[in-house]
Amino acid sequence: LLKATIMQRLLKNMGNYNVAVSEFTQQRLINHLKIDPEKTIMIPNGVTVSRFVNSGNKVRGRIIYAGRIVPHKHVELLVEAFREVKNKIPEAELHIIGSGICLESIRSQAADIKDCFVHGFLPEDQMIELLKSSWLFVLPSEREGSGIAAMEAMATGAPFVTVDYPNNAAKELCQFNCGLVVEPQGSAIASAIIQLYNNEALWKELSENALNVAKKYDWDMITNQMEAFFGTVVNNSGK
């Protein structure tokens, strides 16, 4: 993290423009790296919504995590939460997709929990099929620049639960009422999952909002923003 910060400080003066993928990241550029606000622009990451549209095969109680299995993602909190969820919701499933240095420790932690599947790496097509069938996405990460995996899940109509870490930009998405933000504790994550399972009306509301928000982040929309930005850069290049 220290090396990354040093690199950021070195690079900030090498260009006339700084593009952030979220408002959270943009504010970090301004507040922490002291970049002139007029030299920053926010163009979010996008999602190809058509690849993720659900065809009606959602499995109620199927929880998904997709991402790196590394310390700052705190997948161990999700496994801890699922142990509690499984006691209250016997039909619940947890699918963990991804690779990283913590994969084996997560497999060990989950070994005695029924219906807790630690897949490791999956080809993209298989991952997308699981996401399409997901009922809920959980992102317990301490540090996110925007939350691409959560956005992909939202494109399937799955709401998400994330955690209230200071550097978790995925929290921004919850302002659109498409997910829940909880304390970074296994018990808090479990309570949110159980709440959504027991309140189908709330889940449907969040699900509909998730899909509607994802459509606004479709790559067709984002590329228009990027094209306009490149036009600005070209027009100002001679000034």
C-alpha positions as YAML, in Angstrom:
chain: A
units: angstrom
residues:
- id: 1
  name: LEU
  ca: [0.00, 0.00, 0.00]
- id: 2
  name: LEU
  ca: [2.89, 2.37, 0.80]
- id: 3
  name: LYS
  ca: [4.51, 1.66, -2.57]
- id: 4
  name: ALA
  ca: [1.20, 2.31, -4.31]
- id: 5
  name: THR
  ca: [0.81, 5.64, -2.51]
- id: 6
  name: ILE
  ca: [4.33, 6.71, -3.50]
- id: 7
  name: MET
  ca: [3.66, 5.75, -7.11]
- id: 8
  name: GLN
  ca: [0.40, 7.71, -7.09]
- id: 9
  name: ARG
  ca: [2.18, 10.81, -5.83]
- id: 10
  name: LEU
  ca: [4.83, 10.49, -8.54]
- id: 11
  name: LEU
  ca: [2.32, 9.97, -11.32]
- id: 12
  name: LYS
  ca: [-0.13, 12.70, -10.36]
- id: 13
  name: ASN
  ca: [1.99, 15.43, -11.97]
- id: 14
  name: MET
  ca: [2.72, 13.54, -15.18]
- id: 15
  name: GLY
  ca: [-0.61, 14.24, -16.86]
- id: 16
  name: ASN
  ca: [-3.05, 17.08, -17.31]
- id: 17
  name: TYR
  ca: [-6.08, 14.93, -16.52]
- id: 18
  name: ASN
  ca: [-6.88, 12.37, -13.84]
- id: 19
  name: VAL
  ca: [-9.73, 9.92, -14.37]
- id: 20
  name: ALA
  ca: [-11.37, 8.29, -11.34]
- id: 21
  name: VAL
  ca: [-13.74, 5.30, -11.52]
- id: 22
  name: SER
  ca: [-15.96, 6.49, -8.64]
- id: 23
  name: GLU
  ca: [-16.80, 9.63, -6.70]
- id: 24
  name: PHE
  ca: [-15.02, 8.03, -3.76]
- id: 25
  name: THR
  ca: [-11.81, 7.64, -5.76]
- id: 26
  name: GLN
  ca: [-12.16, 11.13, -7.18]
- id: 27
  name: GLN
  ca: [-12.35, 12.61, -3.69]
- id: 28
  name: ARG
  ca: [-9.25, 10.65, -2.68]
- id: 29
  name: LEU
  ca: [-7.38, 12.18, -5.62]
- id: 30
  name: ILE
  ca: [-8.44, 15.65, -4.51]
- id: 31
  name: ASN
  ca: [-8.13, 15.28, -0.74]
- id: 32
  name: HIS
  ca: [-5.19, 12.90, -0.34]
- id: 33
  name: LEU
  ca: [-3.08, 13.56, -3.43]
- id: 34
  name: LYS
  ca: [-3.99, 17.27, -3.53]
- id: 35
  name: ILE
  ca: [-4.87, 17.19, -7.22]
- id: 36
  name: ASP
  ca: [-6.68, 20.24, -8.58]
- id: 37
  name: PRO
  ca: [-10.41, 19.34, -8.76]
- id: 38
  name: GLU
  ca: [-10.53, 20.87, -12.25]
- id: 39
  name: LYS
  ca: [-8.00, 18.27, -13.38]
- id: 40
  name: THR
  ca: [-10.11, 15.33, -12.26]
- id: 41
  name: ILE
  ca: [-13.06, 13.66, -13.93]
- id: 42
  name: MET
  ca: [-15.18, 10.72, -12.85]
- id: 43
  name: ILE
  ca: [-15.93, 8.06, -15.47]
- id: 44
  name: PRO
  ca: [-17.14, 4.86, -13.80]
- id: 45
  name: ASN
  ca: [-16.34, 1.31, -14.71]
- id: 46
  name: GLY
  ca: [-19.03, -0.29, -16.80]
- id: 47
  name: VAL
  ca: [-20.74, -3.63, -17.21]
- id: 48
  name: THR
  ca: [-22.04, -5.41, -20.31]
- id: 49
  name: VAL
  ca: [-25.57, -5.82, -18.98]
- id: 50
  name: SER
  ca: [-26.69, -8.11, -21.80]
- id: 51
  name: ARG
  ca: [-24.17, -10.76, -20.69]
- id: 52
  name: PHE
  ca: [-25.59, -10.91, -17.18]
- id: 53
  name: VAL
  ca: [-29.34, -10.57, -17.67]
- id: 54
  name: ASN
  ca: [-31.07, -13.24, -15.61]
- id: 55
  name: SER
  ca: [-33.37, -15.62, -17.46]
- id: 56
  name: GLY
  ca: [-35.57, -16.37, -14.45]
- id: 57
  name: ASN
  ca: [-33.41, -19.02, -12.83]
- id: 58
  name: LYS
  ca: [-32.66, -17.27, -9.53]
- id: 59
  name: VAL
  ca: [-32.11, -19.71, -6.66]
- id: 60
  name: ARG
  ca: [-33.50, -18.20, -3.46]
- id: 61
  name: GLY
  ca: [-30.90, -18.35, -0.73]
- id: 62
  name: ARG
  ca: [-27.94, -18.70, -3.14]
- id: 63
  name: ILE
  ca: [-25.23, -16.29, -2.00]
- id: 64
  name: ILE
  ca: [-22.24, -15.45, -4.18]
- id: 65
  name: TYR
  ca: [-18.83, -13.89, -3.66]
- id: 66
  name: ALA
  ca: [-16.62, -13.37, -6.71]
- id: 67
  name: GLY
  ca: [-13.24, -11.69, -6.48]
- id: 68
  name: ARG
  ca: [-9.73, -12.16, -5.26]
- id: 69
  name: ILE
  ca: [-9.19, -14.25, -2.15]
- id: 70
  name: VAL
  ca: [-6.68, -11.97, -0.45]
- id: 71
  name: PRO
  ca: [-6.50, -10.47, 3.06]
- id: 72
  name: HIS
  ca: [-8.17, -7.10, 2.39]
- id: 73
  name: LYS
  ca: [-11.20, -8.77, 0.81]
- id: 74
  name: HIS
  ca: [-12.06, -10.35, 4.21]
- id: 75
  name: VAL
  ca: [-13.77, -13.40, 2.74]
- id: 76
  name: GLU
  ca: [-13.34, -15.01, 6.15]
- id: 77
  name: LEU
  ca: [-16.07, -12.68, 7.47]
- id: 78
  name: LEU
  ca: [-18.47, -14.04, 4.87]
- id: 79
  name: VAL
  ca: [-17.70, -17.65, 5.75]
- id: 80
  name: GLU
  ca: [-18.16, -16.82, 9.42]
- id: 81
  name: ALA
  ca: [-21.49, -15.17, 8.58]
- id: 82
  name: PHE
  ca: [-22.64, -18.10, 6.48]
- id: 83
  name: ARG
  ca: [-22.08, -20.50, 9.35]
- id: 84
  name: GLU
  ca: [-24.66, -18.50, 11.30]
- id: 85
  name: VAL
  ca: [-26.97, -18.13, 8.30]
- id: 86
  name: LYS
  ca: [-26.97, -21.88, 7.68]
- id: 87
  name: ASN
  ca: [-28.30, -22.47, 11.19]
- id: 88
  name: LYS
  ca: [-31.28, -20.21, 10.48]
- id: 89
  name: ILE
  ca: [-31.79, -20.94, 6.76]
- id: 90
  name: PRO
  ca: [-31.00, -24.61, 6.08]
- id: 91
  name: GLU
  ca: [-31.50, -24.27, 2.30]
- id: 92
  name: ALA
  ca: [-28.97, -21.43, 1.95]
- id: 93
  name: GLU
  ca: [-25.91, -21.89, -0.26]
- id: 94
  name: LEU
  ca: [-22.65, -19.96, -0.44]
- id: 95
  name: HIS
  ca: [-20.48, -19.99, -3.57]
- id: 96
  name: ILE
  ca: [-17.04, -18.41, -3.33]
- id: 97
  name: ILE
  ca: [-15.33, -17.77, -6.66]
- id: 98
  name: GLY
  ca: [-11.77, -16.53, -7.08]
- id: 99
  name: SER
  ca: [-8.15, -17.23, -6.36]
- id: 100
  name: GLY
  ca: [-5.47, -15.69, -4.17]
- id: 101
  name: ILE
  ca: [-3.11, -16.27, -1.29]
- id: 102
  name: CYS
  ca: [-5.94, -16.87, 1.22]
- id: 103
  name: LEU
  ca: [-7.75, -19.51, -0.86]
- id: 104
  name: GLU
  ca: [-6.54, -22.52, 1.12]
- id: 105
  name: SER
  ca: [-7.27, -20.93, 4.49]
- id: 106
  name: ILE
  ca: [-10.80, -20.11, 3.31]
- id: 107
  name: ARG
  ca: [-11.24, -23.69, 2.12]
- id: 108
  name: SER
  ca: [-10.13, -24.92, 5.52]
- id: 109
  name: GLN
  ca: [-12.49, -22.53, 7.33]
- id: 110
  name: ALA
  ca: [-15.42, -23.63, 5.15]
- id: 111
  name: ALA
  ca: [-14.66, -27.37, 5.12]
- id: 112
  name: ASP
  ca: [-17.23, -28.35, 7.75]
- id: 113
  name: ILE
  ca: [-20.06, -26.08, 6.56]
- id: 114
  name: LYS
  ca: [-22.70, -27.78, 4.46]
- id: 115
  name: ASP
  ca: [-23.43, -26.12, 1.09]
- id: 116
  name: CYS
  ca: [-20.44, -23.79, 1.34]
- id: 117
  name: PHE
  ca: [-18.68, -24.19, -1.98]
- id: 118
  name: VAL
  ca: [-15.20, -22.71, -2.40]
- id: 119
  name: HIS
  ca: [-14.70, -23.04, -6.15]
- id: 120
  name: GLY
  ca: [-11.42, -21.22, -6.58]
- id: 121
  name: PHE
  ca: [-10.92, -19.88, -10.09]
- id: 122
  name: LEU
  ca: [-13.73, -20.50, -12.57]
- id: 123
  name: PRO
  ca: [-13.81, -19.74, -16.31]
- id: 124
  name: GLU
  ca: [-15.73, -16.55, -16.98]
- id: 125
  name: ASP
  ca: [-18.72, -18.29, -18.56]
- id: 126
  name: GLN
  ca: [-19.18, -20.52, -15.50]
- id: 127
  name: MET
  ca: [-18.82, -17.57, -13.16]
- id: 128
  name: ILE
  ca: [-21.46, -15.61, -15.08]
- id: 129
  name: GLU
  ca: [-23.89, -18.54, -14.98]
- id: 130
  name: LEU
  ca: [-23.52, -18.73, -11.20]
- id: 131
  name: LEU
  ca: [-24.00, -14.98, -10.91]
- id: 132
  name: LYS
  ca: [-27.17, -15.19, -13.00]
- id: 133
  name: SER
  ca: [-28.61, -17.71, -10.56]
- id: 134
  name: SER
  ca: [-27.54, -15.77, -7.48]
- id: 135
  name: TRP
  ca: [-30.05, -14.44, -5.00]
- id: 136
  name: LEU
  ca: [-27.55, -12.19, -3.18]
- id: 137
  name: PHE
  ca: [-24.00, -10.96, -3.66]
- id: 138
  name: VAL
  ca: [-21.82, -10.23, -0.63]
- id: 139
  name: LEU
  ca: [-18.72, -8.03, -0.78]
- id: 140
  name: PRO
  ca: [-16.96, -7.87, 2.61]
- id: 141
  name: SER
  ca: [-13.94, -6.01, 1.21]
- id: 142
  name: GLU
  ca: [-11.96, -3.43, 3.16]
- id: 143
  name: ARG
  ca: [-10.76, -1.64, 0.04]
- id: 144
  name: GLU
  ca: [-12.58, -1.19, -3.28]
- id: 145
  name: GLY
  ca: [-12.10, 1.40, -6.02]
- id: 146
  name: SER
  ca: [-15.60, 0.94, -7.43]
- id: 147
  name: GLY
  ca: [-16.93, -2.60, -6.93]
- id: 148
  name: ILE
  ca: [-17.06, -4.14, -10.43]
- id: 149
  name: ALA
  ca: [-18.09, -7.59, -9.18]
- id: 150
  name: ALA
  ca: [-21.00, -6.09, -7.26]
- id: 151
  name: MET
  ca: [-22.07, -4.23, -10.41]
- id: 152
  name: GLU
  ca: [-22.01, -7.47, -12.41]
- id: 153
  name: ALA
  ca: [-24.20, -9.14, -9.80]
- id: 154
  name: MET
  ca: [-26.56, -6.17, -9.90]
- id: 155
  name: ALA
  ca: [-26.87, -6.63, -13.66]
- id: 156
  name: THR
  ca: [-28.38, -10.06, -12.93]
- id: 157
  name: GLY
  ca: [-30.91, -8.49, -10.58]
- id: 158
  name: ALA
  ca: [-29.11, -9.56, -7.41]
- id: 159
  name: PRO
  ca: [-28.88, -6.99, -4.60]
- id: 160
  name: PHE
  ca: [-25.76, -6.99, -2.47]
- id: 161
  name: VAL
  ca: [-24.50, -6.64, 1.07]
- id: 162
  name: THR
  ca: [-21.25, -4.82, 1.71]
- id: 163
  name: VAL
  ca: [-19.38, -3.53, 4.76]
- id: 164
  name: ASP
  ca: [-18.72, -0.13, 6.26]
- id: 165
  name: TYR
  ca: [-14.96, 0.12, 5.86]
- id: 166
  name: PRO
  ca: [-13.68, 3.69, 5.19]
- id: 167
  name: ASN
  ca: [-11.98, 2.74, 1.91]
- id: 168
  name: ASN
  ca: [-14.78, 0.63, 0.44]
- id: 169
  name: ALA
  ca: [-16.11, 2.60, -2.53]
- id: 170
  name: ALA
  ca: [-18.78, -0.05, -3.23]
- id: 171
  name: LYS
  ca: [-20.78, 1.57, -0.42]
- id: 172
  name: GLU
  ca: [-21.59, 4.39, -2.84]
- id: 173
  name: LEU
  ca: [-23.85, 2.08, -4.83]
- id: 174
  name: CYS
  ca: [-26.11, 1.64, -1.81]
- id: 175
  name: GLN
  ca: [-27.24, 5.26, -2.08]
- id: 176
  name: PHE
  ca: [-29.46, 3.96, -4.91]
- id: 177
  name: ASN
  ca: [-31.20, 1.55, -2.52]
- id: 178
  name: CYS
  ca: [-29.88, -1.57, -4.23]
- id: 179
  name: GLY
  ca: [-27.96, -3.05, -1.31]
- id: 180
  name: LEU
  ca: [-27.23, -2.93, 2.40]
- id: 181
  name: VAL
  ca: [-24.17, -1.62, 4.25]
- id: 182
  name: VAL
  ca: [-23.36, -3.27, 7.57]
- id: 183
  name: GLU
  ca: [-20.62, -3.26, 10.16]
- id: 184
  name: PRO
  ca: [-17.54, -5.31, 9.19]
- id: 185
  name: GLN
  ca: [-18.45, -8.26, 11.40]
- id: 186
  name: GLY
  ca: [-19.60, -11.75, 10.53]
- id: 187
  name: SER
  ca: [-22.66, -11.41, 12.76]
- id: 188
  name: ALA
  ca: [-23.72, -8.18, 11.05]
- id: 189
  name: ILE
  ca: [-23.40, -9.73, 7.59]
- id: 190
  name: ALA
  ca: [-25.40, -12.76, 8.77]
- id: 191
  name: SER
  ca: [-28.16, -10.53, 10.17]
- id: 192
  name: ALA
  ca: [-28.47, -8.66, 6.85]
- id: 193
  name: ILE
  ca: [-28.70, -11.91, 4.87]
- id: 194
  name: ILE
  ca: [-31.35, -13.32, 7.21]
- id: 195
  name: GLN
  ca: [-33.28, -10.02, 7.10]
- id: 196
  name: LEU
  ca: [-33.44, -10.13, 3.30]
- id: 197
  name: TYR
  ca: [-34.43, -13.79, 3.28]
- id: 198
  name: ASN
  ca: [-37.30, -13.12, 5.69]
- id: 199
  name: ASN
  ca: [-38.43, -9.94, 3.93]
- id: 200
  name: GLU
  ca: [-39.11, -10.84, 0.31]
- id: 201
  name: ALA
  ca: [-40.69, -7.44, -0.43]
- id: 202
  name: LEU
  ca: [-37.46, -5.69, 0.58]
- id: 203
  name: TRP
  ca: [-35.38, -8.11, -1.47]
- id: 204
  name: LYS
  ca: [-37.55, -7.49, -4.56]
- id: 205
  name: GLU
  ca: [-37.25, -3.73, -4.11]
- id: 206
  name: LEU
  ca: [-33.47, -3.90, -3.86]
- id: 207
  name: SER
  ca: [-33.33, -6.35, -6.77]
- id: 208
  name: GLU
  ca: [-35.29, -4.09, -9.10]
- id: 209
  name: ASN
  ca: [-33.20, -1.09, -8.11]
- id: 210
  name: ALA
  ca: [-29.98, -3.07, -8.62]
- id: 211
  name: LEU
  ca: [-30.89, -3.94, -12.19]
- id: 212
  name: ASN
  ca: [-32.00, -0.40, -13.00]
- id: 213
  name: VAL
  ca: [-28.76, 1.05, -11.63]
- id: 214
  name: ALA
  ca: [-26.65, -1.49, -13.53]
- id: 215
  name: LYS
  ca: [-28.34, -0.46, -16.78]
- id: 216
  name: LYS
  ca: [-27.12, 3.10, -16.21]
- id: 217
  name: TYR
  ca: [-23.58, 1.73, -16.04]
- id: 218
  name: ASP
  ca: [-23.86, -0.27, -19.26]
- id: 219
  name: TRP
  ca: [-20.70, 0.06, -21.36]
- id: 220
  name: ASP
  ca: [-22.70, 1.71, -24.15]
- id: 221
  name: MET
  ca: [-23.39, 4.58, -21.76]
- id: 222
  name: ILE
  ca: [-19.88, 4.68, -20.30]
- id: 223
  name: THR
  ca: [-18.12, 4.65, -23.68]
- id: 224
  name: ASN
  ca: [-20.13, 7.73, -24.68]
- id: 225
  name: GLN
  ca: [-18.74, 9.51, -21.61]
- id: 226
  name: MET
  ca: [-15.22, 8.34, -22.41]
- id: 227
  name: GLU
  ca: [-15.53, 9.45, -26.04]
- id: 228
  name: ALA
  ca: [-16.66, 12.89, -24.94]
- id: 229
  name: PHE
  ca: [-13.74, 13.11, -22.52]
- id: 230
  name: PHE
  ca: [-11.21, 12.11, -25.21]
- id: 231
  name: GLY
  ca: [-12.71, 14.81, -27.42]
- id: 232
  name: THR
  ca: [-12.09, 17.36, -24.69]
- id: 233
  name: VAL
  ca: [-8.49, 16.19, -24.30]
- id: 234
  name: VAL
  ca: [-7.85, 16.45, -28.05]
- id: 235
  name: ASN
  ca: [-9.47, 19.88, -28.31]
- id: 236
  name: ASN
  ca: [-7.38, 21.19, -25.41]
- id: 237
  name: SER
  ca: [-4.13, 19.55, -26.44]
- id: 238
  name: GLY
  ca: [-2.88, 22.58, -28.31]
- id: 239
  name: LYS
  ca: [-3.60, 25.03, -25.52]
...
